Amino acid sequence: MPGDTLPLLRGLHQVAFAVRDLPSAVGFWRDVLGVRLLFEAPPGLAFFDLGGVRAMLTRPEEHGAPPANSPLYFAVDDIRAAHAALAARGVAFEEPPRCIATLPEAGGRKREVWLTAFRDGERNLLALMSEVPTAGG
């Protein structure tokens, strides 16, 4: 009910991401992105650990239907280093890392939000995101 102070939602636990070719997607996430594979389960599921949030790769609900995914934004500490490492593994980025916003913080400090995007083997949009304090903050 509106006004309740008891939080019902504690955070994000799992996201589902539809893929057509599960073995290929597992290889990309595990071997190229370096995300830890937790386990695979029938009938065509694979679970990865994204810093405490599970990513479930799954085939589309309807056989042959194209996946409809929202972009996933992976948090990284150093976006330039992560960009260089993934590019060296063959990831083709759509643009170099760039600052997309400067956000105010308490005490007059600021932080910059940096982003760079790429696509997986099925053309799903994925991105790296980093939030860093500005030099003066």
LOMAR-376501 format. One record per residue (C-alpha): y, z, x; residue in one letter. Coordinates in steps of 0.001 Angstrom, whole numbers, padded with zeros to 6 digits, always signed. Layout:
# residues N
<node><c2>Y</c2><c3>Z</c3><c1>X</c1><resn>A</resn></node>
...
END
This chain:
# residues 137
<node><c2>+000000</c2><c3>+000000</c3><c1>+000000</c1><resn>M</resn></node>
<node><c2>+003534</c2><c3>-000623</c3><c1>+001218</c1><resn>P</resn></node>
<node><c2>+004988</c2><c3>+002392</c3><c1>+002955</c1><resn>G</resn></node>
<node><c2>+001633</c2><c3>+003818</c3><c1>+004096</c1><resn>D</resn></node>
<node><c2>+001880</c2><c3>+005151</c3><c1>+007640</c1><resn>T</resn></node>
<node><c2>-001848</c2><c3>+004983</c3><c1>+008365</c1><resn>L</resn></node>
<node><c2>-002454</c2><c3>+001816</c3><c1>+010397</c1><resn>P</resn></node>
<node><c2>-005458</c2><c3>-000029</c3><c1>+009041</c1><resn>L</resn></node>
<node><c2>-005466</c2><c3>-002737</c3><c1>+011709</c1><resn>L</resn></node>
<node><c2>-006130</c2><c3>-001380</c3><c1>+015204</c1><resn>R</resn></node>
<node><c2>-005912</c2><c3>-004665</c3><c1>+017057</c1><resn>G</resn></node>
<node><c2>-007635</c2><c3>-007976</c3><c1>+017536</c1><resn>L</resn></node>
<node><c2>-011384</c2><c3>-007651</c3><c1>+018157</c1><resn>H</resn></node>
<node><c2>-012710</c2><c3>-011219</c3><c1>+018046</c1><resn>Q</resn></node>
<node><c2>-011533</c2><c3>-014785</c3><c1>+017577</c1><resn>V</resn></node>
<node><c2>-013684</c2><c3>-017750</c3><c1>+016568</c1><resn>A</resn></node>
<node><c2>-013204</c2><c3>-021101</c3><c1>+018267</c1><resn>F</resn></node>
<node><c2>-015073</c2><c3>-024147</c3><c1>+016936</c1><resn>A</resn></node>
<node><c2>-016536</c2><c3>-026664</c3><c1>+019398</c1><resn>V</resn></node>
<node><c2>-018724</c2><c3>-029727</c3><c1>+018901</c1><resn>R</resn></node>
<node><c2>-020664</c2><c3>-029482</c3><c1>+022189</c1><resn>D</resn></node>
<node><c2>-021520</c2><c3>-025826</c3><c1>+022770</c1><resn>L</resn></node>
<node><c2>-023296</c2><c3>-026197</c3><c1>+026154</c1><resn>P</resn></node>
<node><c2>-020363</c2><c3>-028179</c3><c1>+027557</c1><resn>S</resn></node>
<node><c2>-017840</c2><c3>-025681</c3><c1>+026160</c1><resn>A</resn></node>
<node><c2>-019801</c2><c3>-022747</c3><c1>+027618</c1><resn>V</resn></node>
<node><c2>-019733</c2><c3>-024431</c3><c1>+031018</c1><resn>G</resn></node>
<node><c2>-015980</c2><c3>-025038</c3><c1>+030792</c1><resn>F</resn></node>
<node><c2>-015139</c2><c3>-021480</c3><c1>+029748</c1><resn>W</resn></node>
<node><c2>-017555</c2><c3>-019851</c3><c1>+032216</c1><resn>R</resn></node>
<node><c2>-017398</c2><c3>-022150</c3><c1>+035242</c1><resn>D</resn></node>
<node><c2>-013925</c2><c3>-023680</c3><c1>+035095</c1><resn>V</resn></node>
<node><c2>-011824</c2><c3>-021004</c3><c1>+033383</c1><resn>L</resn></node>
<node><c2>-013874</c2><c3>-018172</c3><c1>+034896</c1><resn>G</resn></node>
<node><c2>-014198</c2><c3>-016217</c3><c1>+031635</c1><resn>V</resn></node>
<node><c2>-017107</c2><c3>-013761</c3><c1>+031552</c1><resn>R</resn></node>
<node><c2>-019938</c2><c3>-014887</c3><c1>+029258</c1><resn>L</resn></node>
<node><c2>-021206</c2><c3>-011880</c3><c1>+027295</c1><resn>L</resn></node>
<node><c2>-024178</c2><c3>-013490</c3><c1>+025531</c1><resn>F</resn></node>
<node><c2>-025393</c2><c3>-016476</c3><c1>+023547</c1><resn>E</resn></node>
<node><c2>-027025</c2><c3>-016164</c3><c1>+020125</c1><resn>A</resn></node>
<node><c2>-028631</c2><c3>-018500</c3><c1>+017619</c1><resn>P</resn></node>
<node><c2>-027774</c2><c3>-020719</c3><c1>+015855</c1><resn>P</resn></node>
<node><c2>-025322</c2><c3>-021963</c3><c1>+018481</c1><resn>G</resn></node>
<node><c2>-022961</c2><c3>-019141</c3><c1>+019293</c1><resn>L</resn></node>
<node><c2>-021559</c2><c3>-017998</c3><c1>+022638</c1><resn>A</resn></node>
<node><c2>-019456</c2><c3>-014880</c3><c1>+023173</c1><resn>F</resn></node>
<node><c2>-016944</c2><c3>-014353</c3><c1>+025997</c1><resn>F</resn></node>
<node><c2>-014869</c2><c3>-011356</c3><c1>+027045</c1><resn>D</resn></node>
<node><c2>-011117</c2><c3>-011956</c3><c1>+027035</c1><resn>L</resn></node>
<node><c2>-009877</c2><c3>-008603</c3><c1>+028287</c1><resn>G</resn></node>
<node><c2>-011510</c2><c3>-006628</c3><c1>+025503</c1><resn>G</resn></node>
<node><c2>-011170</c2><c3>-009307</c3><c1>+022805</c1><resn>V</resn></node>
<node><c2>-014302</c2><c3>-011348</c3><c1>+022157</c1><resn>R</resn></node>
<node><c2>-014038</c2><c3>-015110</c3><c1>+021898</c1><resn>A</resn></node>
<node><c2>-016857</c2><c3>-016576</c3><c1>+019826</c1><resn>M</resn></node>
<node><c2>-017520</c2><c3>-020258</c3><c1>+020461</c1><resn>L</resn></node>
<node><c2>-019288</c2><c3>-021764</c3><c1>+017483</c1><resn>T</resn></node>
<node><c2>-020169</c2><c3>-025114</c3><c1>+016017</c1><resn>R</resn></node>
<node><c2>-018029</c2><c3>-026205</c3><c1>+013021</c1><resn>P</resn></node>
<node><c2>-019066</c2><c3>-024699</c3><c1>+009689</c1><resn>E</resn></node>
<node><c2>-019750</c2><c3>-028108</c3><c1>+008121</c1><resn>E</resn></node>
<node><c2>-022107</c2><c3>-030322</c3><c1>+010100</c1><resn>H</resn></node>
<node><c2>-020092</c2><c3>-033024</c3><c1>+011829</c1><resn>G</resn></node>
<node><c2>-016737</c2><c3>-031723</c3><c1>+010622</c1><resn>A</resn></node>
<node><c2>-014051</c2><c3>-031776</c3><c1>+013279</c1><resn>P</resn></node>
<node><c2>-013055</c2><c3>-028357</c3><c1>+014557</c1><resn>P</resn></node>
<node><c2>-009699</c2><c3>-027053</c3><c1>+013400</c1><resn>A</resn></node>
<node><c2>-008492</c2><c3>-024578</c3><c1>+015995</c1><resn>N</resn></node>
<node><c2>-005238</c2><c3>-022837</c3><c1>+016689</c1><resn>S</resn></node>
<node><c2>-004183</c2><c3>-022790</c3><c1>+020347</c1><resn>P</resn></node>
<node><c2>-005426</c2><c3>-019890</c3><c1>+022443</c1><resn>L</resn></node>
<node><c2>-002976</c2><c3>-018322</c3><c1>+024895</c1><resn>Y</resn></node>
<node><c2>-004595</c2><c3>-016668</c3><c1>+027919</c1><resn>F</resn></node>
<node><c2>-002607</c2><c3>-013845</c3><c1>+029537</c1><resn>A</resn></node>
<node><c2>-002228</c2><c3>-014132</c3><c1>+033313</c1><resn>V</resn></node>
<node><c2>-000298</c2><c3>-012017</c3><c1>+035795</c1><resn>D</resn></node>
<node><c2>+000835</c2><c3>-014878</c3><c1>+038049</c1><resn>D</resn></node>
<node><c2>+001138</c2><c3>-018121</c3><c1>+036098</c1><resn>I</resn></node>
<node><c2>+001850</c2><c3>-020270</c3><c1>+039151</c1><resn>R</resn></node>
<node><c2>-001249</c2><c3>-019003</c3><c1>+040976</c1><resn>A</resn></node>
<node><c2>-003451</c2><c3>-019368</c3><c1>+037862</c1><resn>A</resn></node>
<node><c2>-002079</c2><c3>-022875</c3><c1>+037281</c1><resn>H</resn></node>
<node><c2>-002851</c2><c3>-023871</c3><c1>+040890</c1><resn>A</resn></node>
<node><c2>-006354</c2><c3>-022363</c3><c1>+040798</c1><resn>A</resn></node>
<node><c2>-007314</c2><c3>-024097</c3><c1>+037541</c1><resn>L</resn></node>
<node><c2>-005763</c2><c3>-027399</c3><c1>+038628</c1><resn>A</resn></node>
<node><c2>-007920</c2><c3>-027195</c3><c1>+041769</c1><resn>A</resn></node>
<node><c2>-010951</c2><c3>-026866</c3><c1>+039447</c1><resn>R</resn></node>
<node><c2>-009995</c2><c3>-030076</c3><c1>+037652</c1><resn>G</resn></node>
<node><c2>-007959</c2><c3>-028751</c3><c1>+034721</c1><resn>V</resn></node>
<node><c2>-005295</c2><c3>-031320</c3><c1>+033753</c1><resn>A</resn></node>
<node><c2>-002165</c2><c3>-029513</c3><c1>+032590</c1><resn>F</resn></node>
<node><c2>+000245</c2><c3>-031084</c3><c1>+030140</c1><resn>E</resn></node>
<node><c2>+003250</c2><c3>-029684</c3><c1>+031995</c1><resn>E</resn></node>
<node><c2>+003979</c2><c3>-027375</c3><c1>+034911</c1><resn>P</resn></node>
<node><c2>+004598</c2><c3>-023671</c3><c1>+034198</c1><resn>P</resn></node>
<node><c2>+008002</c2><c3>-023173</c3><c1>+032618</c1><resn>R</resn></node>
<node><c2>+010101</c2><c3>-020349</c3><c1>+031230</c1><resn>C</resn></node>
<node><c2>+010265</c2><c3>-020689</c3><c1>+027442</c1><resn>I</resn></node>
<node><c2>+012229</c2><c3>-017521</c3><c1>+026614</c1><resn>A</resn></node>
<node><c2>+014016</c2><c3>-014521</c3><c1>+028049</c1><resn>T</resn></node>
<node><c2>+013494</c2><c3>-011393</c3><c1>+025964</c1><resn>L</resn></node>
<node><c2>+015573</c2><c3>-008210</c3><c1>+025989</c1><resn>P</resn></node>
<node><c2>+013877</c2><c3>-004885</c3><c1>+026661</c1><resn>E</resn></node>
<node><c2>+014985</c2><c3>-001274</c3><c1>+026420</c1><resn>A</resn></node>
<node><c2>+017585</c2><c3>-000148</c3><c1>+028944</c1><resn>G</resn></node>
<node><c2>+019166</c2><c3>-003593</c3><c1>+029257</c1><resn>G</resn></node>
<node><c2>+016202</c2><c3>-005002</c3><c1>+031153</c1><resn>R</resn></node>
<node><c2>+014845</c2><c3>-008461</c3><c1>+030389</c1><resn>K</resn></node>
<node><c2>+011550</c2><c3>-010271</c3><c1>+030794</c1><resn>R</resn></node>
<node><c2>+010752</c2><c3>-013951</c3><c1>+030936</c1><resn>E</resn></node>
<node><c2>+007957</c2><c3>-015604</c3><c1>+028975</c1><resn>V</resn></node>
<node><c2>+006302</c2><c3>-018406</c3><c1>+030979</c1><resn>W</resn></node>
<node><c2>+003889</c2><c3>-020975</c3><c1>+029561</c1><resn>L</resn></node>
<node><c2>+001795</c2><c3>-023963</c3><c1>+030604</c1><resn>T</resn></node>
<node><c2>-000700</c2><c3>-025829</c3><c1>+028415</c1><resn>A</resn></node>
<node><c2>-003905</c2><c3>-027801</c3><c1>+028927</c1><resn>F</resn></node>
<node><c2>-006770</c2><c3>-029164</c3><c1>+026862</c1><resn>R</resn></node>
<node><c2>-010483</c2><c3>-028544</c3><c1>+027078</c1><resn>D</resn></node>
<node><c2>-013135</c2><c3>-031275</c3><c1>+027016</c1><resn>G</resn></node>
<node><c2>-012806</c2><c3>-031581</c3><c1>+023230</c1><resn>E</resn></node>
<node><c2>-008990</c2><c3>-031848</c3><c1>+023348</c1><resn>R</resn></node>
<node><c2>-008404</c2><c3>-028317</c3><c1>+021997</c1><resn>N</resn></node>
<node><c2>-005053</c2><c3>-026963</c3><c1>+023128</c1><resn>L</resn></node>
<node><c2>-005236</c2><c3>-023929</c3><c1>+025426</c1><resn>L</resn></node>
<node><c2>-002433</c2><c3>-022283</c3><c1>+027371</c1><resn>A</resn></node>
<node><c2>-001632</c2><c3>-019789</c3><c1>+030096</c1><resn>L</resn></node>
<node><c2>+001095</c2><c3>-017276</c3><c1>+029337</c1><resn>M</resn></node>
<node><c2>+002801</c2><c3>-014745</c3><c1>+031577</c1><resn>S</resn></node>
<node><c2>+005546</c2><c3>-012222</c3><c1>+030806</c1><resn>E</resn></node>
<node><c2>+007427</c2><c3>-010982</c3><c1>+033859</c1><resn>V</resn></node>
<node><c2>+010506</c2><c3>-008820</c3><c1>+034388</c1><resn>P</resn></node>
<node><c2>+013559</c2><c3>-010734</c3><c1>+035541</c1><resn>T</resn></node>
<node><c2>+014812</c2><c3>-010204</c3><c1>+039103</c1><resn>A</resn></node>
<node><c2>+017602</c2><c3>-007928</c3><c1>+037883</c1><resn>G</resn></node>
<node><c2>+015462</c2><c3>-006016</c3><c1>+035439</c1><resn>G</resn></node>
END
